[in-house]
Amino acid sequence: MGASEAHDPRLAQARTEQVWARLGEVTDPELDEPVTELGFVEDVAVDEAGGVAVGFRLPTYWCSPNFAYLIADDIARAVRALPWVAAVRPELRDHMSAEAVNRGVGAGLGFAAAFAEFAVEGDLDGLRETFRRKAFQRRQEALVLALRQAGLDDAAIVATRLCDLDAITFATPEAERARRRYRAILVERGLARRPGDAAVVSVDGAPIAAAGLKAHLQGLRSVRINMEANGALCRGLLEARYRDFDPAAGEPTLADFMLDRVPPRAAAPA
């Protein structure tokens, strides 16, 4: 990189925007919503050597360490995919395990290795798989409802192939988003690779009969309702925690939030 390029503010701005775009693809593993839309990411800093620092917070001080590690690791992976990035430093803040998470992800360690001093066993693959299965199910419900709105009956929906899914014209941005997100996770999980492969299958890749689609949708709806409830609570806790409040009152607890007794807020600094 030349000296003029290194100090080019337009290049720095463009790269910062690229990082934010990549972060927009990182989802809260439990909610399957972008961490940027949830308000988790606080700031991004890009240096002249291609280093990127990403500051983020979670809704509570006591969020599970493995959950926090998953998000930090996903942030690092997403940003590292940019060709000009030399190093990524996710920085978890205001969390009971922030030091161990930041140190471990920065060193490229697995979760168990990062928390070895706490005798934590296992790694994140099983947890990640559990969350991705739920994400698949939630996205599939959104797609099936979009297909119904597009005029397809149940027989046509379960017969939809990957090439058919790509060819359908949806009338709303929400339906287009449902198609894009579902297609991405369908291919990611290896459930459809070729244009002629079935596009609407179970989370394990099994075919779905037209007569069974209604019952299948009921199961998907249960997954979605649970995720949406968690998401609403998560947003509320985050908002309650990070509005400026009197430090003497301490951190708002889950009970405080649920009982509407969040500590009084002080005025924001000028």
N, C-alpha and C positions, 0 to 999 in steps of 0.2 A: 504494500500500500504506500503510495507516494505521500509526501508531507501535505500537499494541498488537499488530497483526498481525505486524509486523516482528520483535517480540521474543517472539513466542509460541513456547515450546519445543516444543509439540505440533505446530505447523506445521513447524518445522525438522526434527523427527523424521520427520514424514510425507513431507516432501520428500526427505529423505535416503533413506528407504525406496523412494521412487519412482525415485531415481537408481540404486540398487542393482538394482531390478527391470529398468530399461532396460539396465544393464550385463550382466545375465543373458542378454540377447538378443544380445550381442556375442560372436562366436565367434572363436577362434583360426583364422585363415584356412586354415592347413594341416591342422589337426586336426578342424575343424568341431565343436568343443566350447566351451562358454561360458568366457570368460576368468575369470569368477568361480569356476567349479568347478575350473578349472585352478590357481587360487591366484595368478593374475597381479596382481589388483587388491589393493592394500595398504590404501588408505584413501580416504574420500570426505569432502569438506568443502563445506558449503552456507552461503553468507553471506546477509545480510539483503537484499541488492540483487538476488538471483537469480543470483549467480555460483556456479559449481560447479567445484571442483578435484578431480581424480581422480589419485591416485598409483598407478603400476603398475610392475612389474618383469617382465623376461623371464628365461627359464632361464639364459642365458649373457650374458656381457659382449659377446660378438662376434656375437650374432644379426644376421642381415642387416639393414642399414638400411632397405631397402624393406619388409621384413617388419615391422619395428618401426613404420615410418611407417603402414602399413596398419592396424595395431591402434590406434595413437593416433588416426588419422583416423576409424576406425569408432566409437571411444569418443566422440569429439566429436560425430559425427553422431547417434548414439543418444541422448545426453543432451540435445542441442540440440532434439530433437523434443518434449521436455516444454514445455508452453505457458508456464510461468512462468520458464523459464531465460533469463537475459539474456546470459550468457557461459559458455563451457566452457574449462577449462584442463587438458587431459591432461598429466600430468607423468611422463615416462619417467625412471626412475632406474637408476643403476649400469649404464649402457650406453655403449659407445664413441661413439655418435652422439646421445646424449641431448640435448645442447644444440641441435643442428641440427634434430632431430625436434620438440622442444618449441617452438622458435622458429617453425618452418615451419607446424606445425599451428595454433599460436596465431594466426598471421597469415593463416591460410586459404590458404596456398600449396600448389601441387602439389609432388610429390616432387622433380621435376627442378629447380624453382625454389628449393626449400629447400636443395638440395645443389649449387647452381650453382657454388660455389667449388671443388667437387671434380670439376667437369666431368662430372657424372652426366647421362646422357641418358635420354630416355623418361619414361613416367609409370607409374602403378600400374594402369591399366585392364586391361592384358593379364594382369598377375599376378593381379589380383582375379578375372578371368574363369577363369583356370586353376584357382584354388582353389574357386570356386563350382561348377564342373563336377564336381570331385571330391566336393564336399559333396552335390551332387544324387545322384551315384551311390551314395554311402554311405547316404544317407537312403532311396533307392529300394530297396536291398537289405533294409533293416530293414522297410520297408513290405511288400514282397513276402513275406517270411518271416512277417510278422504275418497277411497275408491267407491264406497257406497254413494257419496255425494256426487261423484262423477257419473253415476248411473249404472254401475256394475251390480249385478245380483250376486248372491253367495256362490253360485256355481262358477260364475265368471271370475270372481275374486280368487277362489282357491285354484283355478286353472291358470292364473296369471303367471307368465314367465318373466324372466329378467328383461328380455327384449321388449315385452309388452309394457312392463313397468316404465321403461325408458321412453316409450312412445306415447304414453297417455298425456293429454293436455289437461292440466288442472286449472281451475278457475280462480283460485285464491293463492296468495303468497304463503298462507299457512299450510295449505295442501302441498304446495311445491316443497316447502321446508320439511314436511313429514316424509315425502318421497326421498328427498336427499339424505336425510338423517337415517331413515330405515335402510336405504340401499347401502349406505356406508357400513353400517354394522352387520348387515347381511353378508356382504363380501368379506369384511374383516373376520367374521367367524367361519368363513369358508363354506357357508350353506348354499351359496350360488356363485358359480364362477363363469359358466358359459351362458350365452344369450338364451339358450333353450331351457335352462334350469328353472325349476319352480321358484317363484319369488315369495310365496306366502306359505311358509312351513312352520312347524313348531320350533321351539328354542333348541331342540335337539336334532332338527332337520327332518322330522317325520312329516309325511303329507297330512293335510287336514281335509276331511270330507266336508262337502257343502252342508250336509245335514248336521254336522257337528260344529259349524262355525259359530253359531249363536252361543253355545255353551263355552266354546273356546274364548270368545270375546268377553264373557262374564269373568273368566279367570284373569284375562288381561286387565279388565277394569279394576279388579281388586288390587292388582299390583300398582296400577296408576294412582288410585285413590290414596294408597298408603304412601307412595312417593310424594304426592302433592301435599299431603298433610305434613310430612316431614319437612318439605320445602317451605311451607308457610311458617312453621315453627322456627326453622333455621333462619329465615329472613328476619323474623321478629326478634330473635335473640341477638342477631348481628346488629340490628338497628338499636336495640336497647343497650347493647354493650358499648357501642362506639359513638353514641351521642355523648358530648362532654358532660361529665357528671362529677360530683364532689368526691375526690379521691378518698376522703375520710369515710365515706359511706361504703366503700369496698365495691368489689365486682358484683353486678347483678347476678343473682342465681336463677336457676330454672324456676324455682318456686316463686321468686320475686316476680318474674315475668308472667307466669301463669296466674298469679293472684293480683296482678296489676299494682305491684308495690315496688316498682323499680326505683332505686335511690334518686333523690332530687338532682337535677342537672344544674351545673354551674354555667354561667355565660361563656360562650366560646371566646378564646383570646382574639384580640383585635389583630 
